[in-house]
Amino acid sequence: MITISPTAQEHFIKLLAQQAEGTHIRVFVVNPGTAKAECGVSYCPPDAVEADDIEIPFDGFSAMVDADSKGFLEEAEIDFVTDQMGSQLTLKAPNAKLRKVADDAPLFERVHYFLQAEVNPQLAGHGGECTLIEITDDGYVVLQFGGGCNGCSQIDVTVKDGIEKQLIDIMGDEIKGVKDVTEHERGEHSYY
């Protein structure tokens, strides 16, 4: 679940040696699954261990993870880097803002995850976003665009050459195409 580099493990062992016996570290996510998600590491004294915590043992200490943070810390990495500017503990948790879905999850969940993890971060650079409205019985993903995408003359390119192509590559025969909700409902785009 969490990878802690050897240098980070050494760093934690030194820090924990100055704490009460039995103290471990806690790795957690604040506001998991949201755009404001943030990861953190703190001390976890024995009296702060919860019954449903997950314990990840390392040489000399354990990393405690609360049950709510578990799915959001999949593929997380903690490192301790020293360079000419000093030392820094880094924590990367690519799934903190959005819980990773299993390969065999329902199609709607897998498409939603792809949009939130891959498409919306790119659209956000232009002030836009897209939302999954439905997947039709005949295999079309219906999206609604908002923000900077609303009224953009490049929406057809984004839908057909971007999102549709990637989804078909990833999902294969499960997806036939992608439609903008305005195209799906009225047969034309609503440019402003």
VMD Tcl script that draws the C-alpha trace (Angstrom):
set ca {
  {0.00 0.00 0.00}
  {2.63 2.57 1.08}
  {6.27 2.51 0.02}
  {8.71 4.17 2.41}
  {12.23 4.62 1.01}
  {15.20 3.39 3.07}
  {16.29 7.00 3.73}
  {12.80 7.90 4.97}
  {12.76 4.80 7.18}
  {16.08 5.87 8.73}
  {14.66 9.38 9.25}
  {11.57 8.01 11.02}
  {13.66 5.71 13.23}
  {15.78 8.69 14.38}
  {12.67 10.80 15.09}
  {10.83 7.98 16.86}
  {13.86 7.29 19.11}
  {13.11 10.65 20.77}
  {9.44 9.74 21.40}
  {7.74 7.58 24.04}
  {8.31 3.85 23.66}
  {5.84 2.19 21.29}
  {5.23 5.34 19.24}
  {4.86 4.74 15.52}
  {3.97 7.02 12.60}
  {0.51 7.67 11.24}
  {0.00 8.29 7.52}
  {-3.35 9.91 6.72}
  {-5.40 11.85 4.20}
  {-7.42 14.93 5.18}
  {-10.50 15.50 2.98}
  {-9.93 12.23 1.08}
  {-11.55 11.94 -2.32}
  {-11.89 15.69 -2.81}
  {-9.93 18.31 -4.74}
  {-8.72 19.61 -1.35}
  {-7.25 16.27 -0.24}
  {-3.94 16.53 1.58}
  {-1.68 13.81 2.92}
  {0.24 13.94 6.12}
  {2.48 12.03 8.51}
  {2.38 12.40 12.28}
  {3.46 10.60 15.42}
  {1.12 7.86 16.60}
  {1.60 7.07 20.30}
  {0.21 3.72 21.53}
  {-2.92 5.34 23.01}
  {-3.80 6.87 19.60}
  {-4.06 3.53 17.80}
  {-7.65 2.80 16.76}
  {-9.14 -0.70 16.59}
  {-9.70 -0.49 12.83}
  {-6.24 0.96 12.00}
  {-4.16 -0.90 9.46}
  {-0.60 -1.53 10.65}
  {2.16 -1.65 8.05}
  {5.32 -2.97 9.71}
  {8.81 -1.73 8.82}
  {12.15 -2.45 10.54}
  {12.06 -0.50 13.79}
  {8.57 1.03 13.52}
  {5.13 0.66 11.97}
  {3.06 2.98 9.82}
  {-0.53 3.19 11.04}
  {-3.28 4.01 8.53}
  {-6.88 4.70 9.47}
  {-9.52 2.69 7.61}
  {-10.95 5.80 5.90}
  {-7.56 6.72 4.39}
  {-6.60 3.20 3.25}
  {-7.99 3.28 -0.31}
  {-6.70 6.80 -0.88}
  {-3.15 5.80 0.07}
  {-2.82 3.01 -2.51}
  {0.51 3.47 -4.34}
  {1.62 6.20 -1.90}
  {5.36 6.84 -1.58}
  {7.29 8.53 1.21}
  {10.87 9.61 0.63}
  {13.48 11.66 2.49}
  {15.74 13.61 0.15}
  {18.84 15.61 1.02}
  {20.37 18.07 -1.45}
  {22.28 21.38 -1.33}
  {19.09 23.14 -0.17}
  {18.69 20.83 2.85}
  {16.54 17.84 3.70}
  {12.91 17.26 2.89}
  {10.35 14.56 3.55}
  {8.12 14.06 0.51}
  {4.85 12.20 0.35}
  {3.24 11.36 -2.99}
  {-0.23 9.85 -2.95}
  {-1.66 9.76 -6.48}
  {-5.00 8.40 -5.29}
  {-5.60 10.82 -2.39}
  {-8.00 13.04 -4.31}
  {-9.86 10.10 -5.82}
  {-9.97 6.50 -4.64}
  {-8.57 4.18 -7.29}
  {-11.16 1.77 -8.65}
  {-10.56 -1.89 -9.38}
  {-10.17 -3.10 -12.96}
  {-13.35 -5.15 -12.54}
  {-15.42 -2.29 -11.04}
  {-18.66 -1.36 -12.83}
  {-18.11 0.52 -16.10}
  {-19.67 3.75 -14.74}
  {-17.16 3.81 -11.84}
  {-14.19 3.13 -14.12}
  {-15.21 5.88 -16.57}
  {-15.87 8.31 -13.70}
  {-12.44 7.55 -12.24}
  {-10.76 8.10 -15.62}
  {-12.50 11.47 -16.05}
  {-11.59 12.66 -12.55}
  {-8.03 11.35 -12.57}
  {-6.99 12.03 -16.18}
  {-9.35 14.39 -18.00}
  {-10.44 16.96 -15.41}
  {-6.91 17.84 -14.27}
  {-6.11 18.73 -17.91}
  {-9.36 20.66 -18.40}
  {-8.80 22.51 -15.11}
  {-5.77 24.20 -16.70}
  {-8.26 25.96 -18.98}
  {-10.84 26.52 -16.23}
  {-13.04 23.67 -17.47}
  {-14.43 20.41 -16.19}
  {-16.59 17.53 -17.35}
  {-19.07 15.36 -15.50}
  {-20.25 11.86 -16.39}
  {-24.03 12.00 -16.82}
  {-24.73 8.46 -18.00}
  {-23.60 5.55 -20.12}
  {-26.35 4.66 -22.58}
  {-27.53 1.10 -23.17}
  {-25.87 1.20 -26.59}
  {-22.45 2.10 -25.07}
  {-22.18 5.88 -25.40}
  {-20.65 7.92 -22.58}
  {-22.65 11.12 -22.10}
  {-20.70 14.03 -20.58}
  {-21.62 17.51 -19.46}
  {-18.98 20.20 -19.78}
  {-18.79 23.27 -17.59}
  {-16.55 26.13 -16.56}
  {-14.16 27.20 -19.29}
  {-15.44 24.39 -21.54}
  {-18.91 25.94 -21.72}
  {-19.16 27.54 -25.15}
  {-15.65 26.53 -26.22}
  {-15.38 26.01 -29.96}
  {-12.85 23.20 -29.38}
  {-15.31 20.96 -27.48}
  {-15.74 18.61 -30.47}
  {-11.96 18.12 -30.63}
  {-11.80 17.51 -26.87}
  {-14.65 14.99 -27.02}
  {-13.77 13.06 -30.19}
  {-9.98 13.28 -30.50}
  {-9.27 13.35 -26.78}
  {-11.69 11.74 -24.38}
  {-13.42 9.34 -26.80}
  {-10.16 8.03 -28.25}
  {-8.63 7.45 -24.81}
  {-11.75 5.78 -23.39}
  {-12.06 3.40 -26.34}
  {-8.34 2.56 -26.02}
  {-8.75 1.81 -22.31}
  {-12.26 0.29 -22.18}
  {-12.24 -1.44 -25.57}
  {-15.59 -2.79 -26.76}
  {-17.40 -1.56 -23.63}
  {-17.51 1.99 -25.05}
  {-18.84 2.91 -28.51}
  {-18.26 6.64 -28.26}
  {-18.61 9.85 -26.26}
  {-21.27 12.53 -26.60}
  {-21.69 15.97 -25.10}
  {-24.98 16.14 -23.15}
  {-26.24 18.98 -25.37}
  {-25.54 16.88 -28.47}
  {-27.22 13.92 -26.82}
  {-30.33 15.87 -25.81}
  {-30.84 18.30 -28.68}
  {-28.52 17.19 -31.47}
  {-26.47 20.41 -31.40}
  {-24.02 22.20 -29.16}
  {-24.93 25.19 -27.06}
  {-22.18 27.66 -27.90}
  {-22.47 31.02 -26.19}
}
mol new
graphics top color blue
foreach p $ca { graphics top sphere $p radius 0.5 }
foreach p [lrange $ca 0 end-1] q [lrange $ca 1 end] { graphics top cylinder $p $q radius 0.2 }
display resetview
